[in-house]
Amino acid sequence: MSDQIANLEVRHRDANHALFMVLIECCQIILDASGEPDATATIVARNIKDSSKDKMANKEIAECAYRLALALKQWKNPQAAALGRLVAQMMLADRWEAQLR
């Protein structure tokens, strides 16, 4: 039984890390693609990336994804729609964690 719990915790930690890395990569894509340093999406992405965090709880990932999703709605870039769909899925991260427990 304890092996099962340990395995679940490892899987949860790995999934959380993967979500965090996807969030940071989305921020980097926005920063690389944006020609407008004062665009809302660029500012939000820079703030998330510059937070110097190396991990976040799922709830915090979901909150950052929500802020990015709002900013991407106004971003005039061909990649905005694809990134918006991706961060929309990350907004569900805290719900996924709640269902797991």
KEZAPA-984428 format. One record per residue (C-alpha): residue number from 0; x, z, y. Coordinates in nm, 3 decimals, always signed. Each point is the difference from the previous one (the first is absolute). Example, Ala and Ser with C-alpha at 12.3 -4.5 7.8 and 13.67 -1.06 7.14 Angstrom:
KEZAPA-984428
<node><resi>0</resi><x>+1.230</x><z>+0.780</z><y>-0.450</y></node>
<node><resi>1</resi><x>+0.137</x><z>-0.066</z><y>+0.344</y></node>
end
This chain:
KEZAPA-984428
<node><resi>0</resi><x>+0.000</x><z>+0.000</z><y>+0.000</y></node>
<node><resi>1</resi><x>+0.277</x><z>+0.088</z><y>+0.247</y></node>
<node><resi>2</resi><x>+0.172</x><z>-0.331</z><y>-0.082</y></node>
<node><resi>3</resi><x>-0.320</x><z>-0.179</z><y>+0.101</y></node>
<node><resi>4</resi><x>-0.016</x><z>+0.188</z><y>+0.328</y></node>
<node><resi>5</resi><x>+0.367</x><z>-0.067</z><y>+0.072</y></node>
<node><resi>6</resi><x>-0.048</x><z>-0.368</z><y>-0.079</y></node>
<node><resi>7</resi><x>-0.300</x><z>-0.017</z><y>+0.234</y></node>
<node><resi>8</resi><x>+0.198</x><z>+0.166</z><y>+0.277</y></node>
<node><resi>9</resi><x>+0.286</x><z>-0.247</z><y>-0.042</y></node>
<node><resi>10</resi><x>-0.241</x><z>-0.293</z><y>+0.008</y></node>
<node><resi>11</resi><x>-0.168</x><z>+0.142</z><y>+0.309</y></node>
<node><resi>12</resi><x>+0.334</x><z>+0.048</z><y>+0.175</y></node>
<node><resi>13</resi><x>+0.109</x><z>-0.355</z><y>-0.092</y></node>
<node><resi>14</resi><x>-0.331</x><z>-0.148</z><y>+0.123</y></node>
<node><resi>15</resi><x>+0.026</x><z>+0.199</z><y>+0.322</y></node>
<node><resi>16</resi><x>+0.355</x><z>-0.125</z><y>+0.057</y></node>
<node><resi>17</resi><x>-0.109</x><z>-0.360</z><y>-0.063</y></node>
<node><resi>18</resi><x>-0.282</x><z>+0.034</z><y>+0.255</y></node>
<node><resi>19</resi><x>+0.242</x><z>+0.145</z><y>+0.253</y></node>
<node><resi>20</resi><x>+0.246</x><z>-0.286</z><y>-0.053</y></node>
<node><resi>21</resi><x>-0.278</x><z>-0.260</z><y>+0.042</y></node>
<node><resi>22</resi><x>-0.108</x><z>+0.167</z><y>+0.325</y></node>
<node><resi>23</resi><x>+0.357</x><z>-0.008</z><y>+0.133</y></node>
<node><resi>24</resi><x>+0.040</x><z>-0.363</z><y>-0.109</y></node>
<node><resi>25</resi><x>-0.322</x><z>-0.094</z><y>+0.181</y></node>
<node><resi>26</resi><x>+0.139</x><z>+0.164</z><y>+0.313</y></node>
<node><resi>27</resi><x>+0.324</x><z>-0.195</z><y>-0.038</y></node>
<node><resi>28</resi><x>-0.188</x><z>-0.330</z><y>-0.042</y></node>
<node><resi>29</resi><x>-0.193</x><z>+0.070</z><y>+0.320</y></node>
<node><resi>30</resi><x>+0.320</x><z>+0.086</z><y>+0.186</y></node>
<node><resi>31</resi><x>+0.178</x><z>-0.311</z><y>-0.130</y></node>
<node><resi>32</resi><x>-0.290</x><z>-0.235</z><y>+0.073</y></node>
<node><resi>33</resi><x>-0.109</x><z>+0.132</z><y>+0.336</y></node>
<node><resi>34</resi><x>+0.120</x><z>-0.182</z><y>+0.306</y></node>
<node><resi>35</resi><x>-0.188</x><z>+0.250</z><y>+0.214</y></node>
<node><resi>36</resi><x>+0.181</x><z>+0.335</z><y>+0.019</y></node>
<node><resi>37</resi><x>-0.291</x><z>+0.156</z><y>+0.190</y></node>
<node><resi>38</resi><x>-0.272</x><z>-0.116</z><y>-0.243</y></node>
<node><resi>39</resi><x>-0.198</x><z>+0.289</z><y>-0.146</y></node>
<node><resi>40</resi><x>+0.088</x><z>-0.097</z><y>-0.358</y></node>
<node><resi>41</resi><x>+0.369</x><z>-0.002</z><y>+0.087</y></node>
<node><resi>42</resi><x>-0.017</x><z>+0.338</z><y>+0.169</y></node>
<node><resi>43</resi><x>-0.189</x><z>+0.159</z><y>-0.291</y></node>
<node><resi>44</resi><x>+0.236</x><z>-0.153</z><y>-0.257</y></node>
<node><resi>45</resi><x>+0.305</x><z>+0.116</z><y>+0.195</y></node>
<node><resi>46</resi><x>-0.138</x><z>+0.353</z><y>+0.033</y></node>
<node><resi>47</resi><x>-0.066</x><z>+0.025</z><y>-0.375</y></node>
<node><resi>48</resi><x>+0.338</x><z>-0.147</z><y>-0.090</y></node>
<node><resi>49</resi><x>+0.189</x><z>+0.211</z><y>+0.255</y></node>
<node><resi>50</resi><x>-0.154</x><z>+0.323</z><y>-0.125</y></node>
<node><resi>51</resi><x>+0.309</x><z>+0.032</z><y>-0.224</y></node>
<node><resi>52</resi><x>-0.214</x><z>+0.118</z><y>-0.288</y></node>
<node><resi>53</resi><x>+0.115</x><z>-0.082</z><y>-0.349</y></node>
<node><resi>54</resi><x>-0.333</x><z>+0.099</z><y>-0.156</y></node>
<node><resi>55</resi><x>-0.360</x><z>+0.071</z><y>+0.097</y></node>
<node><resi>56</resi><x>-0.302</x><z>+0.148</z><y>-0.170</y></node>
<node><resi>57</resi><x>-0.266</x><z>-0.250</z><y>-0.102</y></node>
<node><resi>58</resi><x>-0.228</x><z>+0.125</z><y>+0.276</y></node>
<node><resi>59</resi><x>+0.266</x><z>-0.067</z><y>+0.262</y></node>
<node><resi>60</resi><x>+0.065</x><z>-0.347</z><y>-0.147</y></node>
<node><resi>61</resi><x>-0.374</x><z>-0.071</z><y>+0.025</y></node>
<node><resi>62</resi><x>-0.006</x><z>+0.118</z><y>+0.363</y></node>
<node><resi>63</resi><x>+0.298</x><z>-0.219</z><y>+0.092</y></node>
<node><resi>64</resi><x>-0.160</x><z>-0.295</z><y>-0.178</y></node>
<node><resi>65</resi><x>-0.320</x><z>+0.059</z><y>+0.199</y></node>
<node><resi>66</resi><x>+0.193</x><z>-0.007</z><y>+0.329</y></node>
<node><resi>67</resi><x>+0.175</x><z>-0.320</z><y>-0.109</y></node>
<node><resi>68</resi><x>-0.331</x><z>-0.160</z><y>-0.105</y></node>
<node><resi>69</resi><x>-0.149</x><z>+0.066</z><y>+0.343</y></node>
<node><resi>70</resi><x>+0.305</x><z>-0.142</z><y>+0.174</y></node>
<node><resi>71</resi><x>+0.011</x><z>-0.307</z><y>-0.225</y></node>
<node><resi>72</resi><x>-0.354</x><z>-0.097</z><y>+0.102</y></node>
<node><resi>73</resi><x>+0.136</x><z>-0.076</z><y>+0.348</y></node>
<node><resi>74</resi><x>+0.331</x><z>-0.153</z><y>-0.110</y></node>
<node><resi>75</resi><x>+0.026</x><z>-0.373</z><y>+0.063</y></node>
<node><resi>76</resi><x>+0.215</x><z>-0.093</z><y>-0.298</y></node>
<node><resi>77</resi><x>-0.076</x><z>-0.208</z><y>-0.311</y></node>
<node><resi>78</resi><x>+0.118</x><z>+0.288</z><y>-0.222</y></node>
<node><resi>79</resi><x>-0.245</x><z>+0.247</z><y>+0.155</y></node>
<node><resi>80</resi><x>-0.287</x><z>-0.077</z><y>-0.238</y></node>
<node><resi>81</resi><x>+0.212</x><z>+0.035</z><y>-0.315</y></node>
<node><resi>82</resi><x>+0.162</x><z>+0.321</z><y>+0.122</y></node>
<node><resi>83</resi><x>-0.342</x><z>+0.129</z><y>+0.103</y></node>
<node><resi>84</resi><x>-0.131</x><z>-0.045</z><y>-0.355</y></node>
<node><resi>85</resi><x>+0.304</x><z>+0.178</z><y>-0.139</y></node>
<node><resi>86</resi><x>-0.022</x><z>+0.301</z><y>+0.229</y></node>
<node><resi>87</resi><x>-0.376</x><z>+0.018</z><y>-0.065</y></node>
<node><resi>88</resi><x>+0.084</x><z>+0.073</z><y>-0.363</y></node>
<node><resi>89</resi><x>+0.253</x><z>+0.264</z><y>+0.103</y></node>
<node><resi>90</resi><x>-0.272</x><z>+0.176</z><y>+0.199</y></node>
<node><resi>91</resi><x>-0.152</x><z>+0.091</z><y>-0.336</y></node>
<node><resi>92</resi><x>+0.314</x><z>+0.188</z><y>-0.109</y></node>
<node><resi>93</resi><x>-0.140</x><z>+0.345</z><y>+0.068</y></node>
<node><resi>94</resi><x>-0.323</x><z>-0.081</z><y>-0.188</y></node>
<node><resi>95</resi><x>+0.204</x><z>-0.113</z><y>-0.300</y></node>
<node><resi>96</resi><x>+0.191</x><z>+0.327</z><y>+0.002</y></node>
<node><resi>97</resi><x>-0.321</x><z>+0.204</z><y>+0.023</y></node>
<node><resi>98</resi><x>-0.142</x><z>-0.182</z><y>-0.303</y></node>
<node><resi>99</resi><x>+0.317</x><z>+0.065</z><y>-0.197</y></node>
<node><resi>100</resi><x>-0.019</x><z>+0.378</z><y>+0.044</y></node>
end
